Amino acid sequence: QLQLKESGGGLVQPGGSLRLSCTSSGVTLDYYAIGWFRQAPGKEREGVSSMSRSGSVEYPDSVRGRFTAARDRAGNTIYLQMNNLKPEDTAVYYCAAVQGDRQYFPGLGVHEYDYWGQGTQVTVSS
């Protein structure tokens, strides 16, 4: 059973940056497509990035150009670099994973992923 853990959340001022990390419990993430999602109070969970095993990445318009997802070379950590943060980016951020071949691209839908972390809080406020 794959277990995911997010880290790197915190409080940041508008315009600031944070880098979130997603790690697994002793299992390489090379065999999984990875998504990052967020959920603000009273809102539905929404995808902010989806990355195939081959490295193709999709972003919604709300974060494109500000957020960047990447894998480390060892395949053990997935990052979400978030720049120019806005108050509307405030949410709990989750990473999620699903197995597939290298070209499988699950997209930004929450139902496409089988494994989820417990989330890390990101608060953007002055």
N, C-alpha and C positions, 0 to 999 in steps of 0.2 A: 504494500500500500504506500503510494507516494505521499509524503507529508511535506507541505510547503510552509515557509516562514518568511514573512516580510519584515523589513527593518528600514530605518532611515527617516521615518516620519518625524514631524515636530512642528514648531511654530516658526513662521517666517513672515517677513514683511512683504507687502505687495512689491512686485518687481524682483524679488529674491529668487533663489534657486534651492532645490533639494535633489538629492539622488536617493531613490529607493532601491533596495536590493531584495531579491527573492532567492532563497536557497532551499535545497532539498535535504532530506535526512539520509545521507549516504548513498543517494541514487543520482546518477548523472542526469542532467536535464537535456542532454543531447538528443534523447529519443522522444522529446515532447515539443509540441507547439505551445507557446506561452502567450497568455493574455494578461493585460493589466486592466483592472476595473476600479471604479470608485462609486461610493454611495454616500450621498449627503442626507441629512435628516429629512424625512418626509418625502424622499425622492427614490425612484427606482435605480437599481444598480446599472451603470452604464460602462461600456468599454471605452478605454482610452488608448489602447494599442493591442495589436494582434500580430504575433511574429511566428512564421513557419520555422521549421527546423533548418531550412536553407538560408534563413535570414531575411526573407521578405517581410516587410512590416506595413501595416495599415494603421492609420490614425483617423479619428473623426475630425471634422472641421474645427471643433472647439479647442483642440490642442495641437493641431498640425502646425509645425514650425516652432513650437515651444517645448514639446516633449519628444524625447528620443529613447527608444528601447534598444537594448543591445545585450548580447551574450558575452561572457568572458571566454577566453581561449580554452580554458579547462572544461567548460561546459557545466560548471557547478553553480553558477550565479547568473541571474538575469537582472539587468539594471533598468531603471526608468529615470532618466535625467529630466528634470522638470525646471525649465527656465522661465523667467518673466511671469512668475506666478501671480494669480489674481485672486481676489476674495472668493470668487465663484468656483475656484478650484478646491476649496475647503471640503473635505470628505474623508471617509475611511477608504484607504486604497488597498486593493486585494490583488494578488497574483493568482493565476489559474493555469492549469495544464491539461493537455489531452494528447494521447499517443497518436501517431500517424506517420505516414512516409514523409520524406524530406520536402515534398512539394505541397503537402496538405496544409491548407490555409483555413483555419476555423472561423476567422472573422471576429466580429465584435459582439456577437450574441452570447448571452450568459449561458444558454442551454447547450452550447457546443463544447463545454469544458467539463471534465470529470473530477478534477482535483482542485481544491481551493485552500488558500492560507486563511489565517484568522484576521488579517488586516492590520494596517498601521495608520494612525491618525495623522492627517496633514491639515494644518490650520494656517490660513493666510490672512493676516490681520495686522493693522498698524497699532 
